[in-house]
Amino acid sequence: MTRAWRPAERRRAAEPAFFAAEVLERMPVPVAVFDHAGRLGYTNSAFSTSRLAESLLDRRLKVAHPDLERLRVDALRDPGRSHTFGMAVEGLGGPARVEVFPLTTAPGWTAVVGRSAPAPPPVEAALPSPRLLLHELRAPLFALDEGLEGLAQFARAGAMAEVVSRLSRAAARLRGVLQGVSDLVRVERVGTTGSLPELVDLREVLADVADTYSLLAAASGHELAVEVPPTAAEVRGDRELLGRAVGNLVDNAIRHTPPGTISAGVAVRGSLVVVEVADSGPGIPSEQRQRIFEPFVRLDAADPAGDGSGLGLAVVRAVALAHGAGVTVDRGPEGGALFRLAFLSRGSDRRAGVAP
């Protein structure tokens, strides 16, 4: 297999209107864009339905909340630092965290993102924590893998070989479920702290994913074509979780696509960083495109062997939401599925000379 690396076409800086269109389409969290004077320029529907406008703006749709105005000015002066404050907002379920940062393509403009403050977890003293359960399950699974590997050496044909094969597939599925649960626990921990301190270049994340899945892609007759921009594609986030999300999309394409090309790319589009993974498989019916992100949901035609964990795309959606990103699936250019993750860019930090 040859992995083709192609530099993405240089794109000119997008106008604020293009940014607004992408926000309206992709962002699941409340987002608003303000001009240099603090006047509201654009919002998405999530911002309107959250009642944030009533709490933050006056009748002229200009910033009225003193904390927001102070942070808006601070963000323009010091783009490399996190600018957030907490408040009680009707429509977000109680307390909220409001983040302010400057747009990279429109000097003087700022974006405001609202996030629900996570509720404290319920106290269930009688139950062990998910992390402890995962830790305890890994040891017997490792012993099961070792035992099956030994049996496979003696059962090379016949009924015993078929039994070992079925058990091996079951063990692989269990291993996938444990990894998926572990990822979801980690996402929940990130959501609880609300902290995404690391500046991550998604070009490097995609490179790591491509290296990890090269052998699997080659063994199934696929070519993994990777496209990256010439400059950094940076977001604030958890590098390991971002890698898991992108890796799950590539793994999903390998499993459900006949031999051919799988395209994976990163692009900077205005104030968004977009990751896309496209295949030439059977595609996903439009009525199923939201359902596939639910845990343990499988489409019969997409997973005939039932080897998948059923959590891969649920992890993708959870990671996206934890990073304030949008995740969608559409019809791809080759007739298959096109998955897209759209993040608000944090690239201004690096250009301002601030260490991550």
NUMARRO-428549 format. One record per residue (C-alpha): x, y, z; residue number from 0. Coordinates in Angstrom, 2 decimals, padded with zeros to 5 digits. Example, Ala and Ser with C-alpha at 12.3 -4.5 7.8 and 13.67 -1.06 7.14 Angstrom:
2
SITE      xx      yy      zz pos
SITE  012.30 -004.50  007.80   0
SITE  013.67 -001.06  007.14   1
***
This chain:
356
SITE      xx      yy      zz pos
SITE  000.00  000.00  000.00   0
SITE  001.17  003.51 -000.78   1
SITE  000.10  006.30  001.51   2
SITE -000.14  009.47 -000.55   3
SITE  000.58  012.78  001.17   4
SITE -000.74  015.76 -000.77   5
SITE -000.43  019.38  000.38   6
SITE -003.84  021.00  000.49   7
SITE -004.63  023.91 -001.79   8
SITE -003.90  027.27 -000.19   9
SITE -007.13  029.00  000.73  10
SITE -007.47  032.72  001.21  11
SITE -008.70  034.04  004.53  12
SITE -012.46  033.73  004.72  13
SITE -014.79  036.66  005.20  14
SITE -016.69  036.82  008.51  15
SITE -019.85  035.84  006.63  16
SITE -018.26  032.54  005.62  17
SITE -017.32  031.91  009.23  18
SITE -020.91  032.65  010.22  19
SITE -022.28  030.20  007.68  20
SITE -019.99  027.44  008.98  21
SITE -020.93  028.22  012.58  22
SITE -024.63  028.08  011.77  23
SITE -024.16  024.71  010.11  24
SITE -021.64  022.92  012.32  25
SITE -021.44  024.15  015.90  26
SITE -023.60  022.33  018.50  27
SITE -022.79  024.78  021.31  28
SITE -024.00  028.40  021.55  29
SITE -021.71  030.67  019.49  30
SITE -021.93  034.39  018.73  31
SITE -019.58  036.64  016.75  32
SITE -019.03  040.33  017.67  33
SITE -017.43  043.12  015.66  34
SITE -014.68  045.47  016.87  35
SITE -017.21  047.68  018.70  36
SITE -018.88  044.79  020.55  37
SITE -021.95  044.66  018.32  38
SITE -023.51  041.31  017.55  39
SITE -022.66  040.17  014.05  40
SITE -023.72  036.53  013.79  41
SITE -025.12  033.76  015.97  42
SITE -026.14  030.15  015.58  43
SITE -029.50  028.73  016.64  44
SITE -028.01  027.22  019.79  45
SITE -027.07  030.71  021.00  46
SITE -030.59  032.04  020.39  47
SITE -032.39  029.18  022.12  48
SITE -030.06  029.32  025.15  49
SITE -031.29  032.79  026.13  50
SITE -027.69  033.97  026.24  51
SITE -028.57  037.04  024.16  52
SITE -030.97  038.26  026.86  53
SITE -028.32  037.83  029.54  54
SITE -025.37  039.35  027.68  55
SITE -026.72  041.98  025.25  56
SITE -028.76  045.19  025.36  57
SITE -031.63  046.08  023.02  58
SITE -029.20  047.35  020.39  59
SITE -027.58  043.87  020.38  60
SITE -024.39  045.27  021.85  61
SITE -022.42  043.73  024.72  62
SITE -023.99  044.88  028.00  63
SITE -022.66  042.35  030.50  64
SITE -019.63  043.99  032.22  65
SITE -017.70  040.73  032.58  66
SITE -018.17  039.87  028.92  67
SITE -017.07  043.34  027.77  68
SITE -013.99  043.19  029.97  69
SITE -013.05  039.75  028.64  70
SITE -013.73  040.81  025.05  71
SITE -011.19  043.61  025.37  72
SITE -008.74  041.36  027.25  73
SITE -008.99  038.69  024.55  74
SITE -008.01  041.20  021.86  75
SITE -005.07  042.43  023.92  76
SITE -003.88  039.00  025.08  77
SITE -005.03  036.29  022.61  78
SITE -002.79  033.62  024.10  79
SITE -004.60  033.34  027.44  80
SITE -007.89  031.65  028.23  81
SITE -010.67  034.18  028.83  82
SITE -013.68  032.69  030.61  83
SITE -016.22  033.53  033.30  84
SITE -019.14  031.74  034.91  85
SITE -022.73  032.90  035.15  86
SITE -026.29  031.62  035.61  87
SITE -028.08  031.42  032.27  88
SITE -031.63  030.25  031.66  89
SITE -031.75  027.75  028.82  90
SITE -028.41  026.13  029.56  91
SITE -029.74  024.29  032.57  92
SITE -028.33  026.60  035.22  93
SITE -024.69  027.69  035.58  94
SITE -022.70  028.23  032.40  95
SITE -019.12  028.92  031.39  96
SITE -018.62  031.63  028.75  97
SITE -015.40  031.65  026.70  98
SITE -014.20  034.59  024.62  99
SITE -011.44  034.52  022.00 100
SITE -010.40  036.63  018.98 101
SITE -011.05  035.54  015.41 102
SITE -007.92  034.88  013.38 103
SITE -009.32  036.06  010.04 104
SITE -011.11  039.24  011.13 105
SITE -008.94  041.57  013.29 106
SITE -010.88  043.15  016.11 107
SITE -013.70  040.60  015.93 108
SITE -014.33  038.11  018.73 109
SITE -016.29  034.91  019.21 110
SITE -018.20  033.95  022.35 111
SITE -018.90  030.30  023.15 112
SITE -021.27  029.22  025.92 113
SITE -021.02  025.85  027.63 114
SITE -023.20  024.28  030.28 115
SITE -021.39  023.83  033.57 116
SITE -021.44  020.08  034.31 117
SITE -023.57  018.96  037.19 118
SITE -021.78  017.11  039.99 119
SITE -021.98  013.36  039.49 120
SITE -024.52  011.50  041.62 121
SITE -023.15  009.82  044.70 122
SITE -023.32  006.04  044.39 123
SITE -021.03  004.82  047.12 124
SITE -022.00  001.17  046.65 125
SITE -020.74  001.04  043.04 126
SITE -017.05  001.01  042.04 127
SITE -015.90  003.74  039.69 128
SITE -015.83  003.01  035.93 129
SITE -012.04  003.49  035.95 130
SITE -011.64  000.80  038.62 131
SITE -013.90 -001.60  036.70 132
SITE -011.92 -001.06  033.51 133
SITE -008.67 -001.70  035.35 134
SITE -009.98 -004.96  036.83 135
SITE -011.32 -006.20  033.48 136
SITE -008.08 -005.70  031.57 137
SITE -006.20 -008.47  033.41 138
SITE -008.66 -011.31  032.64 139
SITE -008.98 -010.11  029.04 140
SITE -005.20 -010.25  028.66 141
SITE -005.21 -013.82  030.02 142
SITE -008.00 -014.74  027.59 143
SITE -005.99 -013.38  024.65 144
SITE -002.94 -015.39  025.70 145
SITE -004.99 -018.58  026.02 146
SITE -006.61 -018.15  022.60 147
SITE -003.25 -017.48  021.01 148
SITE -001.96 -020.76  022.42 149
SITE -005.02 -022.71  021.27 150
SITE -004.72 -021.26  017.76 151
SITE -001.32 -022.94  017.37 152
SITE -002.88 -026.38  017.87 153
SITE -006.21 -025.85  016.12 154
SITE -005.18 -025.00  012.58 155
SITE -008.18 -026.59  010.86 156
SITE -011.54 -028.18  011.50 157
SITE -014.19 -027.49  014.12 158
SITE -011.74 -026.48  016.85 159
SITE -010.21 -023.82  014.62 160
SITE -013.67 -022.37  013.97 161
SITE -014.40 -022.26  017.71 162
SITE -011.10 -020.49  018.40 163
SITE -011.83 -018.04  015.60 164
SITE -015.23 -017.16  017.05 165
SITE -013.78 -016.73  020.54 166
SITE -011.00 -014.52  019.18 167
SITE -013.53 -012.27  017.46 168
SITE -015.56 -012.08  020.66 169
SITE -012.44 -011.15  022.63 170
SITE -011.55 -008.48  020.07 171
SITE -015.04 -007.03  020.36 172
SITE -014.79 -007.01  024.15 173
SITE -011.44 -005.28  023.88 174
SITE -013.03 -002.64  021.65 175
SITE -015.89 -002.11  024.09 176
SITE -013.44 -001.61  026.98 177
SITE -011.45  000.89  024.92 178
SITE -014.62  002.74  023.98 179
SITE -015.84  002.90  027.58 180
SITE -012.38  004.07  028.66 181
SITE -012.51  006.84  026.06 182
SITE -015.98  007.93  027.18 183
SITE -014.84  008.04  030.82 184
SITE -011.92  010.22  029.82 185
SITE -014.22  012.51  027.80 186
SITE -016.52  012.86  030.81 187
SITE -013.53  013.81  032.97 188
SITE -012.52  016.49  030.45 189
SITE -016.09  017.79  030.38 190
SITE -016.22  017.94  034.17 191
SITE -013.04  020.01  034.48 192
SITE -013.86  022.11  031.41 193
SITE -010.13  022.42  030.76 194
SITE -008.55  022.01  027.31 195
SITE -005.12  023.53  027.93 196
SITE -003.07  021.92  025.17 197
SITE -002.56  023.53  021.75 198
SITE -002.82  020.63  019.28 199
SITE -001.88  020.67  015.60 200
SITE -004.39  018.37  013.91 201
SITE -001.93  017.73  011.08 202
SITE  000.24  015.85  013.58 203
SITE -002.79  013.99  014.94 204
SITE -003.71  012.84  011.44 205
SITE -000.11  011.76  010.75 206
SITE -000.09  009.61  013.90 207
SITE -003.44  008.07  012.95 208
SITE -002.22  007.30  009.42 209
SITE  000.89  005.57  010.77 210
SITE -001.21  003.53  013.21 211
SITE -003.70  002.31  010.61 212
SITE -001.36  001.83  007.63 213
SITE -000.90 -001.92  008.14 214
SITE -004.61 -002.54  008.76 215
SITE -005.50 -000.54  005.64 216
SITE -002.93 -002.40  003.52 217
SITE -004.11 -005.80  004.76 218
SITE -007.66 -005.01  003.63 219
SITE -006.60 -003.65  000.22 220
SITE -007.04  000.06  000.93 221
SITE -004.95  003.10  000.10 222
SITE -005.02  005.84  002.71 223
SITE -004.71  009.22  000.95 224
SITE -003.87  012.02  003.41 225
SITE -004.22  015.74  002.67 226
SITE -002.87  018.46  004.98 227
SITE -002.51  022.25  004.75 228
SITE  000.95  023.84  004.51 229
SITE  000.49  025.75  007.78 230
SITE -000.52  024.73  011.29 231
SITE -004.12  023.61  011.94 232
SITE -004.31  024.19  015.68 233
SITE -007.09  023.75  018.21 234
SITE -007.22  023.68  022.00 235
SITE -007.89  020.18  023.20 236
SITE -006.87  016.80  024.55 237
SITE -004.40  015.31  022.07 238
SITE -005.10  011.68  022.98 239
SITE -008.86  012.07  022.68 240
SITE -008.57  013.91  019.38 241
SITE -006.41  011.06  018.10 242
SITE -008.99  008.52  019.24 243
SITE -011.79  010.38  017.45 244
SITE -009.92  010.70  014.14 245
SITE -008.63  007.12  014.46 246
SITE -012.17  005.81  014.98 247
SITE -013.30  007.53  011.77 248
SITE -010.45  005.97  009.78 249
SITE -011.02  002.55  011.37 250
SITE -014.73  002.82  010.59 251
SITE -013.94  003.55  006.92 252
SITE -011.52  000.60  006.67 253
SITE -014.05 -001.82  008.16 254
SITE -017.01 -000.77  006.03 255
SITE -015.44  000.04  002.65 256
SITE -014.52 -002.35 -000.18 257
SITE -010.87 -002.24 -001.32 258
SITE -010.06  001.22 -002.68 259
SITE -009.07  004.68 -001.53 260
SITE -009.92  006.21  001.83 261
SITE -009.30  009.96  002.01 262
SITE -008.44  011.71  005.27 263
SITE -007.61  015.39  005.47 264
SITE -007.30  018.51  007.58 265
SITE -008.14  021.98  006.26 266
SITE -008.18  025.49  007.72 267
SITE -011.34  027.24  006.56 268
SITE -011.60  030.74  007.88 269
SITE -011.84  030.47  011.65 270
SITE -012.53  026.75  011.52 271
SITE -010.25  023.73  011.43 272
SITE -012.01  020.87  009.64 273
SITE -011.11  017.16  009.64 274
SITE -012.71  015.03  006.92 275
SITE -012.66  011.26  006.35 276
SITE -014.31  009.96  003.17 277
SITE -014.75  006.45  001.80 278
SITE -016.31  004.80 -001.26 279
SITE -018.41  002.27  000.63 280
SITE -022.18  001.79  000.67 281
SITE -022.79  005.11  002.41 282
SITE -025.28  005.79  005.20 283
SITE -028.99  006.38  004.56 284
SITE -030.01  009.93  005.44 285
SITE -032.54  008.72  008.02 286
SITE -029.76  006.86  009.89 287
SITE -027.14  009.61  009.95 288
SITE -027.91  010.82  013.47 289
SITE -028.66  007.39  014.89 290
SITE -025.23  005.94  014.07 291
SITE -023.62  008.18  016.71 292
SITE -025.60  006.52  019.50 293
SITE -023.83  003.84  021.59 294
SITE -024.10  000.23  020.37 295
SITE -026.03  001.13  017.22 296
SITE -024.99 -000.85  014.13 297
SITE -026.36 -000.84  010.62 298
SITE -026.80 -004.45  009.51 299
SITE -025.30 -003.91  006.06 300
SITE -022.34 -001.97  007.47 301
SITE -021.18 -004.58  009.98 302
SITE -022.17 -008.06  008.77 303
SITE -019.69 -009.85  011.05 304
SITE -020.67 -007.83  014.11 305
SITE -016.99 -007.36  015.00 306
SITE -017.22 -003.66  015.85 307
SITE -017.56 -002.47  019.43 308
SITE -020.56 -000.28  018.66 309
SITE -018.90  002.62  020.51 310
SITE -016.51  004.06  017.94 311
SITE -018.80  006.74  016.52 312
SITE -020.30  007.44  019.96 313
SITE -016.76  008.28  021.11 314
SITE -016.31  010.54  018.05 315
SITE -019.44  012.51  018.94 316
SITE -018.53  012.73  022.64 317
SITE -015.02  014.00  021.84 318
SITE -016.47  016.55  019.41 319
SITE -018.94  017.88  021.97 320
SITE -016.24  018.09  024.66 321
SITE -014.19  020.26  022.28 322
SITE -017.13  022.43  021.16 323
SITE -016.90  020.93  017.67 324
SITE -019.54  019.86  015.20 325
SITE -019.67  016.34  013.75 326
SITE -021.68  015.46  010.64 327
SITE -021.90  012.70  008.05 328
SITE -022.93  013.29  004.44 329
SITE -022.66  011.57  001.08 330
SITE -019.02  011.49 -000.01 331
SITE -017.55  012.48 -003.40 332
SITE -017.13  008.79 -004.30 333
SITE -020.65  007.92 -003.23 334
SITE -019.70  006.61  000.23 335
SITE -019.76  008.37  003.58 336
SITE -018.06  011.69  004.35 337
SITE -017.51  012.36  008.06 338
SITE -016.60  015.90  009.06 339
SITE -015.36  017.36  012.38 340
SITE -015.38  021.17  012.51 341
SITE -013.47  022.92  015.33 342
SITE -013.19  026.58  016.21 343
SITE -009.57  027.46  015.53 344
SITE -007.19  028.48  018.30 345
SITE -004.30  029.14  015.91 346
SITE -004.03  032.79  016.96 347
SITE -002.18  031.64  020.11 348
SITE  000.83  030.37  018.16 349
SITE  000.90  033.36  015.79 350
SITE  000.91  035.67  018.78 351
SITE  004.06  033.98  020.02 352
SITE  002.47  032.46  023.11 353
SITE  003.69  029.03  024.17 354
SITE  000.92  026.41  024.45 355
***
